[in-house]
Amino acid sequence: NADSLKNVDAVFISHLHTDHFDEKLLKQLRDGTLFVFLKRNPNFLKKILLNMGFSNFLEIPDREICQFRDIEMMAFEPFAKHPFHESVVGNIIDSSLWLSDGVTSFLNFTDNTPTVSAAHEIKELFPQIDIVSICFNSAADYPACFDMLDHDEKLSEKERIWERNANNVVEIIELINPNVLLPM
């Protein structure tokens, strides 16, 4: 409902993939809505928002606490190029956001899959996080779009990847130990 968007004060955008950045929906926001995102250079997200006519931004530098009203926030660049193996090119666009109103804290990993070392770092920064939202799927084209695999190999790889990702979520959640888990 477009009317409900008129009361939105701020929107966090983690990255430009269309399941996180919907131009049609954003155009329904009221003038003056604050857009919160990770500060990067170059910043394609900012460029697109400027081209859409928006100009109210809070760019959060990596791992620096910023304030919006009574909410503290910290954004995180990708924790690794790939969380499960060495990669020359990998995740270069995702980000995560931690926020707290002083009573409740929330960490949204979005598609920025944390490594175990990143979870240790986060636990040191924030000993108690109340709510964690984390993605357990791979959201990738492999193995479905790889023709060198036959049907059975694709199914086998799908299961292997799902199990690997689920085990990673369990390990991360055991380290961070939130009160509430919101799997995505």
C-alpha positions, 0 to 999 in steps of 0.5 A, a space after each residue: 500500500 503506497 499510503 503506508 510509505 508516506 510515514 517512512 522516515 528512513 530506508 536502508 538499502 544494502 545493495 542494488 539487486 532488485 530484491 533489495 532495491 525496487 525503483 518503483 517502490 522507492 518512487 512512492 516514498 515521500 520527499 525528504 525520506 532519508 536513505 541509509 547506505 554504506 559509504 563506498 567509492 564509487 557509489 553506484 547506489 548513490 548515483 542512481 538515487 540522485 538520478 531518481 531525484 533523491 538527495 537526503 542520504 546518510 552514508 555510513 563508513 564501514 564499521 563506524 557508528 552513526 546516529 539517526 535520531 535515537 538510533 545508533 547504526 553501523 554498516 559493514 562492507 562485504 565480510 569476504 569475497 566469498 565466505 566459503 572459499 578463496 576468490 579473486 572476484 566476489 562480493 563487492 556490492 553487499 552490505 549489512 547493518 546493525 542498529 540499536 535504540 539503546 534497548 533492542 539491537 538488530 543485525 541484518 546481514 542481508 546477502 552479506 554472508 558472514 564468515 566465522 571470523 566476522 562473527 567473532 569481530 561482531 561479537 566483540 563489537 556488540 556482546 549482545 545482539 537481540 535480533 539477527 536476520 541472516 540468509 541461509 541460501 546461496 542465491 547464486 546461479 550455481 549449480 542450476 545454470 551450469 550445463 556441465 552438470 547433469 540433473 543428478 549432479 545439480 541436485 547433489 550440488 544443491 544439497 551440498 551447498 544448502 547443507 554448507 550454508 545451513 551449517 554456517 548459519 548455525 555456527 554464526 548464530 551460536 557465536 553471536 547468540 541472539 535472542 531472536 533469529 530471522 532466517 531469510 
